[in-house]
Amino acid sequence: MDCGCHCIKCGSVKLNSKRVGIIEKDGYFDMHHTCMDCNTHFDHLEGITFEACDVCNYKTN
């Protein structure tokens, strides 16, 4: 899935992306990304970073 985003911590565009939530009528959906360079996990729209995410089963090492 490509969205043109970059990591909010290191700026990398190497992201693992996961759709979260429902697809809206206008086709929009929210995504969470995990940076493949620095391992930061964050919300696509809100810019919130997570140390753990139950939605994506993500946990920092």
N, C-alpha and C positions, 0 to 999 in steps of 0.2 A: 504494500500500500504506500503510495507516494503522496505527500501533501505539501512539500516545499518547506517544511519546518526545519528548525535547527535547535540543537541543545541549548537550553537556557543557562547552563553552567559553563560549558566549554566551547559552544558554537559549532560543534560537529554536525554534519548532516547525515551521519550514519546512525539511523534510528530504527529500532524495532518498534512497530506501531500496532496498537490494538484498538479496535472500535469498542466503545463502551456506551451503554444506553441504547435508546431506540433511534431509528432513522426518522427524522422529522419530515413533514409534508413537503418542505422545500428541498429535501434531499440531504440536509445537513445532519451530521452526527458528530458526537464528541469522541475524542481519541486520547489515549494515554500513550506516551512514548517512553522507551528506555534507550538511553544513549549507549551505543556499542563501544564508544571510546572511554567514557568516564563512569558509566553505569548509573547515571542519574535517571530517575523515573519521575515523569512529570505529566501534568494535565495539559493537553493541547491548547485549550482556550484560556483557562484560568491562570496558567503558569505556576501552579502549585506543585512543589516537589514532595515526593513521598519516600519515607524510609521503609514503609511496608504498604502494600496495596492488596486488599482482599479481592477486588474486582479482577486484577490481573495475576493474582498469586505471586506478587513480587515482594522480595525481602532483600535488604542490603546484606552483603556478606560480612 
